[in-house]
Amino acid sequence: MWAQILWFIIGLVIGLVVGFLLARHFMQKYLKKNPPINEKMIEAMMSSMGRKPSKKQVNQVMQQMNRFM
């Protein structure tokens, strides 16, 4: 009886770890393919704040965003 409970707990832990790793992998793959923000969005955001962003500024913001993904 104790062996069955132990095997169940071991299987549950392994399943949770594998499920977490698979979900993380697929989420990272999805975010690389469909980034949540792009250059046009950054330009629109900076323009709405009253600034006309240069291409260099937009690229700097994009690099900062990509560093955190």
Secondary structure, DSSP 8 states (H G I E B T S, - for coil): -HHHHHHHHHHHHHHHHHHHHHHHHHHHHHHHHS-S--HHHHHHHHHHTT----HHHHHHHHHHHHHT-
